[in-house]
């Protein structure tokens, strides 16, 4: 289960330059490229990489760049997603222990939902930064 978002932008740059920027952008933070055709690049987050776990809240869980040429410009469509699986399991874990041990544990669920909201907002700003970095002149 995922929440999917869409962004797009145009630039007056060569298509090959945009592909190079996307590939270098995805290589730095440790994303795994699943598919690279002449028109699209699909990627996902490398969950098992070494490094800080604190930057998880700002990382895109996966997505797809699609590059189209229109006239003299290039249109870049960016579809990205945030996975819900971890958060559903986490809330289920708290609910199970609330029912098994103490009902007061349920007070933590709104805190978890607030943290999830901030993760989604951080991912949105990361995605905007990614598309801005790709389309800059």
C-alpha positions as CSV (number, residue, x, y, z in Angstrom):
1,X,0.0,0.0,0.0
2,X,1.3,3.4,-1.0
3,X,0.4,7.0,-1.2
4,X,1.4,8.3,-4.7
5,X,2.1,11.9,-5.7
6,X,2.8,13.5,-9.0
7,X,5.0,16.5,-10.0
8,X,6.1,17.8,-13.4
9,X,8.2,20.5,-14.8
10,X,9.7,21.8,-18.0
11,X,13.2,22.7,-19.0
12,X,15.2,23.9,-22.0
13,X,18.0,21.3,-21.5
14,X,19.0,18.3,-23.6
15,X,17.4,15.0,-22.7
16,X,20.7,13.4,-22.2
17,X,21.7,16.0,-19.6
18,X,18.4,15.4,-17.7
19,X,19.1,11.7,-17.7
20,X,22.6,12.3,-16.3
21,X,21.2,14.6,-13.6
22,X,18.6,12.1,-12.6
23,X,21.1,9.2,-12.4
24,X,23.6,11.2,-10.4
25,X,20.8,12.4,-8.1
26,X,19.6,8.8,-7.4
27,X,23.1,7.5,-7.0
28,X,24.1,9.8,-4.1
29,X,21.6,9.0,-1.4
30,X,21.5,5.2,-2.1
31,X,18.5,4.6,-4.3
32,X,18.2,1.4,-6.3
33,X,17.4,1.9,-10.0
34,X,14.9,-0.7,-11.0
35,X,14.4,0.2,-14.7
36,X,16.2,2.5,-17.0
37,X,14.7,2.8,-20.5
38,X,15.2,5.6,-23.0
39,X,12.2,7.4,-21.6
40,X,11.7,6.4,-18.0
41,X,13.8,5.8,-14.9
42,X,12.1,3.8,-12.1
43,X,13.7,3.6,-8.6
44,X,13.2,2.6,-5.0
45,X,14.8,3.3,-1.7
46,X,17.6,1.0,-0.6
47,X,16.4,0.1,2.9
48,X,19.4,-2.0,3.8
49,X,22.1,0.5,3.0
50,X,24.7,1.6,5.5
51,X,24.3,5.1,7.0
52,X,22.2,7.2,9.3
53,X,18.6,6.0,9.9
54,X,17.5,9.5,10.8
55,X,17.3,10.6,7.2
56,X,14.6,8.0,6.5
57,X,11.9,10.7,7.2
58,X,13.0,12.7,4.3
59,X,13.6,10.0,1.7
60,X,11.3,9.1,-1.1
61,X,10.3,5.4,-0.8
62,X,10.2,5.0,-4.6
63,X,9.1,6.5,-7.8
64,X,9.4,7.0,-11.5
65,X,10.8,9.8,-13.7
66,X,9.3,10.1,-17.2
67,X,10.9,12.4,-19.8
68,X,9.0,13.6,-22.8
69,X,10.1,16.1,-25.4
70,X,7.6,18.8,-26.5
71,X,8.8,21.2,-29.2
72,X,12.1,22.8,-27.9
73,X,11.5,21.9,-24.3
74,X,11.6,18.8,-22.2
75,X,8.8,17.8,-19.8
76,X,9.8,15.7,-16.7
77,X,7.0,13.9,-14.9
78,X,7.9,12.6,-11.5
79,X,5.6,10.1,-9.8
80,X,6.7,9.1,-6.3
81,X,5.2,7.3,-3.3
82,X,5.3,6.9,0.4
83,X,4.8,3.3,1.7
84,X,2.2,2.7,4.4
85,X,3.2,-0.9,5.3
86,X,5.6,0.0,8.1
87,X,3.1,2.5,9.7
88,X,0.2,0.1,9.5
89,X,2.3,-2.6,11.2
90,X,3.5,-0.2,13.8
91,X,0.0,0.9,14.7
92,X,-1.2,-2.7,14.7
93,X,1.7,-3.5,17.1
94,X,0.6,-0.8,19.5
95,X,-3.0,-1.8,19.3
96,X,-2.2,-5.4,20.0
97,X,-0.3,-4.5,23.2
98,X,-3.0,-2.0,24.2
99,X,-5.6,-4.8,24.1
100,X,-3.3,-7.4,25.7
101,X,-1.7,-5.3,28.4
102,X,-2.9,-1.8,29.0
103,X,-5.4,0.3,27.1
104,X,-3.4,3.5,27.9
105,X,-0.9,2.5,25.2
106,X,-3.5,3.7,22.7
107,X,-2.5,7.2,23.6
108,X,0.6,6.8,21.5
109,X,-1.3,6.2,18.2
110,X,-2.0,9.9,17.6
111,X,1.7,10.6,18.2
112,X,2.5,8.0,15.5
113,X,0.0,9.5,13.1
114,X,1.6,13.0,13.7
115,X,5.1,11.6,13.0
116,X,3.7,10.0,9.8
117,X,2.2,13.3,8.7
118,X,5.6,15.0,9.1
119,X,7.3,12.2,7.1
120,X,4.9,12.8,4.2
121,X,5.6,16.5,4.3
122,X,9.3,16.0,4.4
123,X,9.1,13.6,1.5
124,X,7.1,16.2,-0.5
125,X,9.8,18.8,0.1
126,X,12.6,16.3,-0.8
127,X,10.7,15.5,-4.1
128,X,10.4,19.2,-4.8
129,X,14.1,19.6,-4.3
130,X,14.8,16.7,-6.5
131,X,12.8,18.0,-9.4
132,X,14.2,21.5,-8.9
133,X,17.8,20.1,-9.0
134,X,17.0,18.2,-12.2
135,X,15.4,21.1,-14.1
136,X,17.8,24.0,-13.1
137,X,19.5,25.7,-15.9
